[in-house]
């Protein structure tokens, strides 16, 4: 019997390897993936071999099973998972968006946003009931009463680090931040001076502290001021080092850090090199989740050092998607796309062939795997 076991082991290994090869479609996207499949196959074969060896050498009557009691010493045993949902750009200017109230979102999407522990998106318009528009081709403004929509869809945090936060000057920014404050909606990425603009916003939820930060590089011809010592503006990252320092400081005071970036070429799924290099630099600086917007379409995804990156989530009022991030009790992070489109004025999740083709395209052009259910897999 002992002579038979090694032979059986290699036979089993060969069978399991062949099975893994079939499951993979007889091809591998990268050498790393090939190694991963082989490792899985070998692990399975090792397990089968060990079980068979134990069965032939051990009398079951002599086996003892010891179960260690679960103790609450580890804080992770006491907390639950935390769900974060992110959307892309939100524009409530009636000239460009037909979203008026929460009923303009399909119930399936609305529940994702409302039920999340924290829901964040980018605000690419100014809350103001009037004012003097900036000298720009596109300026976006919504009446202050429209804040009720953000409240109704469950918004907790918005990024103001974008190229429209100053469409109505400093006065417009002041009104916007005041309206958000009154609605208890936090904002990051812009402020009345450099200190307030760069300051992370911290939220304690589910036994962990999460820091939210934001920055932008979305103007070819910059007209939006950068916040400074004595003047209002946004956090910029054309020179990314300043923003990386914001992330580093946030990491000292939080368990997890969110970096929300407004960047990328408009109407283009393909990435600019600054996005790829910038996202990795953010993770290296301490960001655990990187989310972006600006392109008006869904862009690709990545996983770098175990951290999910969603380069662009499109428009929350049109073509785009939600990023659903679950921070498990053991601190692992699971992430997936929920793509949608605007159908006759209602933002609706994709289904059927549209869903399949969108996920397949994202998978093809992403730097990681996008599985059929939208999950991002390293």
Buried (B, 14 or more C-beta within 10 A) or exposed (E): EEEEEEEBBEEBBEBBBEEBBEEBEEEBEEEEEBEBBBEBBBEBBBEBBEEBBEEEEEEEEEEEEEEEEEEEEEEEEEBEEBBBBBBBBBBBBBEBBEBEEBEBBBEEBBEBBBEBBBBBBBBBBBBBEEBEBBEBEBBBBBBBEBBEBBEBBBBBBBBBBBBBBBBBBEBBBBBBBEBBEEBEBBBBBBBBBBEBBBBBBBBEBBEBBBBBBBBBBBBEEEEBBBBEEEEBBBBBBEEBEBBBEBBBBBBEEBBBBBBBBBBBBEEEBEBBEBBBEBBBBBBBBBBBBBBBBBBBBBBBBBBBEEBBBBBBBBBBBBBBBBBBBBBEBEEEBBBBBBBBBBEEEBBBBBEEEEBEEBBEBBBEBBBBBBEEEBBBEE
